[in-house]
């Protein structure tokens, strides 16, 4: 999972991308304020027998 996050973050640091602030929040730490303040979202989770992680499911259930 960490390698996937690092790859995504490396892509956001491309010199061609300007004026974008990337904020990383673990699913259990993200709040409704974080969701509403963002212009976009990228959600990642490892495959666990075809189910999303419990933390990401909790994020969806609570927001």
N, C-alpha and C positions, 0 to 999 in steps of 0.2 A: 504494500500500500504506500509506503514512504517513497518508493521509486516512482510510482505513478504520480504522486503529488509533486515530486521534484521535476519530473518531465513537464507537467502542466505549468509549473511556475517558471521553468526555463523558457517555455513558449511565450509567456506573458512579458518576458524581459527583452523580447526582440526589439531591435533599434527602430523598426518601422512602426511600432506601436507607441503612440504618444497620447498624453492626457488621460491615462487610465490608471487608477489606483486599485491594486489588488489587495484584498483583505482575506486572510485565511482564518476560518473558524471551524474548530471541530464540531461535529453535529450536536454533541451534548452541551456545547458552550454557546451556540448561536441562539440569538433571541429574535423575537418578532421585530424589534427595532432594527436589527441587522438586516433582516429580510426586506423590510419596507424601505430602508435607506439605499439598497442596492439597485443598480440599473440592470443587472444581470446576475445569474447564478450558475455555478458549475458544481454539480454534486458528484462525488465519486465514492465508490464502495467496492470492496473486494467481492467476488462471487462466492457465496457460501451455500453450496448445493442449490443454486438457482434462487436464492433469497438475498435481499439486501441486508446489510448489517443491522443489528438491533438498534444501534445508535442512530442510524439514518432513518429507520422506521419511526423511532421516537421523535426525531425532528419533524417528520411529516405529521405525525399524530398531534403534536403540541402546537404547531404553527398555524 
